């Protein structure tokens, strides 16, 4: 199963919040046993609780499916296609419901398509091209095919098409950006509910048609419209497109970083612009690009040995939604958090440790 757990709108930093306290919580998962643990994080303090477990065939995504401000779990069996929803209140599972089964040809993403406070589920069949939205209301899921005003259904047939959800026109409904890895074609679907209100090819004038290009969604100029960050995983080239609906309004070629650098979308400043966190998996170097539209200002952070794996989130709960960095040592089980604010950071080791078999989910 492929799961895109990026939040549905222009903010693409992942915030799993099971207590509705505006602070990230950390989900741990043992892929061998199915064990699941949840850490409630309060600055540099943690409270640990174990959750009911599934066997290793089950994977999960998170979203707020009943609009109470708390993250919930959507579980799916990779072999059978079964799915189950848990509505959560902290570590308490307050409701459980088995939902429809879809085979492993279907990939899912968490989005928000109908202007309520509930997250929904977008399904794409990578072999048939079918697209379906489950509009969620608590444990109830109502499925609708994606349609347009001129066609009964809309499909993206070729398996070469990848997609991500964003909000490209700022209406707080999830939209869909499609990229064909073989031809380099790009298409934007502007959505309202399960209906595509506008679809348009986006001119691909900066990228060569090659399968080496990957993309992430962010809002780099703070206009509440999603933008595209492109990275060539072979050459290390980086390009940003600022978007307004289906139109590119500005582009920029950014500095190249070789393929040893991994990136995450983050927000290190107290504004509405996303930034980029880079980690070199061979050298342990860490760099932040503070973004202002098509401009990137590089800030170096301390180096950590390569056994440390970073995860970005907001642990301060100060209302600013600035990103912090949680670090887990895969060899020792140690954990630490860097609390960040633009160019400065503070950090401390967390006393709580888990077995190195457990990994951040």
Buried (B, 14 or more C-beta within 10 A) or exposed (E): BEBBBBBBBBBBBBBBBBBEBBBBBBBBBBEEEBBBBBBBBBBBBBBEEEBEBBEBEBBBBBBBBBEBEBBBBBBBBEEEBBBBBBBBBBBEBBBEEEBEEBEBBBBBBBBBBBEEEBBBBBBBBBEEBBBBBBBBBBBBBEBBBBBBEEEEEBBBEBBBBBBBBBBBBBBEBBBBBBBBBEBBBBBBBBBBBBBBBBBEEBEBEBBEEEBBBBBBBBBBBBBBBBBBBBBBEEBBBBBBBBBBBBBBBBBBEBEEBEBEBBBBBBBBBEBBBBBBBBBBEEEBBBBBBBBBBBEBEEBEBEEBEBBBBBBBBBBBBBEBBBBBBBBBBBEEBBBBBBBBBBEEBEBEEBEBBBEBEBBBB
